[in-house]
Amino acid sequence: MFHQFFELYLEKKYFLCFLVAITYFERLLGDLIFAKTDGKIEIPTKMSDLITHPAILELFGSDVVFLFRTWVGPLCTLNVRN
């Protein structure tokens, strides 16, 4: 799964490596929400909605969620994923 990430890192393609890491992180958050809610709700599609979801807050706590939010930034700033 992370083979592509490490391959890009070793090739010093850091921007592409970061984009791959963001994609994996987004998928991980969606999978965690799905598992925590037993698939009973629709998974949010925006990264900011994934990070602020109550299931993520319950799993990681408010300090880690705050770190995630500062890493992704508000919606009016640079869209890292796209």
C-alpha positions, 0 to 999 in steps of 0.5 A: 500500500505504501510502496508508491509513497516510499518509492516517490520519497526515495526518488526525491519527488516530495510533492508527489509523495505528499499528494499520495500521503494525503490520499491515503490519509483521506481514505484512512479517515473514511474507513475509520468513520465507516468502521466506527459507525458500522456503515450506517451513515454516508461517509463525507467527501470533503477532507474538512468534513472527514476531520471534524466528524464526531467519530474521528473526534471520539477516536483521536481526541480534540488535540489530534483533531486540532492538529489535523485541522491545522495541517489541512487548513480552512476551506478558503486556503490552498486545496492541497489534494487538488 
